């Protein structure tokens, strides 16, 4: 099993999220969350390096993020600032 180089622990978190990409609003579901990013399950196409607004629908958490990974199941996001900033 490959060693992960993560600095921040990931927590499993299944929550509805809203992603704003330009004038497009995308409903999705988070799979996991860390202080610096999240993985979000979505079928909506996004490109690497897209900058989005990321909002948890049922939590008071919002962040700007960059798409750093695209898979057939969703996208990996890297937050502009940690969730504690």
WOUR-V321645 format. One record per run of one state. SS is the DSSP state (h for helix, s for strand, l for the rest). FROM is the first residue (numbers start at 0). TO is the last residue. If there is no record, write none. Layout:
BEGIN
ss: [SS SS]
from: [FROM FROM]
to: [TO TO]
END
This chain:
BEGIN
ss: [l s l s l s l s l s l s l]
from: [0 10 21 23 33 36 41 50 56 61 70 73 79]
to: [9 20 22 32 35 40 49 55 60 69 72 78 84]
END
